[in-house]
Amino acid sequence: MPVVYVDERERSSKVPQLLIEKGVTVIFKFLDVGDYVISNRIGIERKTAIDFAKSIADGRLFDQASRLLQTFEKAIIVIEGSLRRATKMTNLKRPALIGAYITLTLDMDIAILNTRDEEETAEVIKRVVLKEFKKSPTLSFRKPVQKPTTSEAIEWQLYILQAFPHIGPKIAIRILEKFGSIINFCNASLSELSKVDGLSESKAAEIYRVLHAIYKEFKREGKSGVSKSLADYLQHQKEENQER
């Protein structure tokens, strides 16, 4: 039977009970990210239209969206109710709403699903659950990766990779299969990163930016005294090891 993990704070809505009536097993948990977790791969944030409009105005929306992407390979935001009515009630300007849609869908690659009410929201979530369940009935929920307690290299490699934006457990494994090591990953070009299955060009660009960002307080000792990025530093360490 398909299972969905639901945040405890969703108990006040009708959606969990409607899911149960539709034959979906609901397990309540205090979730750090998302409202409905379909599998290790898919997480859903449910918002009423009014909350969606308010979260654009106060800046919460993109923080929540970023955390969804960091935790799940596929992030979905369900917007429940009339956005036209919500924008009037919150005085949100239509250009701001359109801009948020474009950022979420094009820049962040998040799926947005609009529903009329809680009944339709439950139906949408049920269909997503069934589709994922048919693909892999053995998938189960796993909390975000925890710091390893052993010295196994593979565990630390996966842990480090999943600290980067947009990288979950499956993409981390694909990265290791493609590049062989974290050093090779850090030295990869933007083009090489974007060829990893699951990383769009925009996601790869964000990872590349993090890798090559220079920490303002760090300066390598030497004649140049020039600050170096993480990728530069790792390459230097690799060259030093090869010389030994």
Number of C-alpha atoms within 10 A of each C-alpha: 8 19 23 23 22 22 19 13 12 16 12 8 10 14 21 26 15 18 21 15 11 12 12 20 15 16 14 16 15 13 16 12 21 24 22 25 27 24 22 19 19 21 24 24 18 21 18 20 23 21 18 22 26 19 16 16 16 9 10 13 18 16 10 14 20 16 16 24 23 19 26 24 20 20 24 23 21 20 23 22 19 15 20 13 12 18 19 13 12 13 12 17 12 13 9 14 16 10 11 17 16 14 13 19 13 12 13 19 18 21 15 16 13 18 19 14 16 17 15 16 23 22 16 16 22 22 11 14 21 17 13 17 18 10 10 11 14 9 15 16 14 10 10 17 15 9 11 14 8 8 8 9 10 13 15 15 16 23 19 15 21 22 14 16 17 26 26 25 19 16 19 21 17 15 22 17 11 16 17 12 13 16 16 17 19 22 19 16 13 16 12 13 23 19 14 18 12 17 18 16 16 15 20 23 17 14 21 22 13 16 18 16 14 16 11 9 6 12 14 12 9 7 6 8 10 11 16 18 20 17 21 16 16 17 16 13 12 13 11 10 9 8 6 5
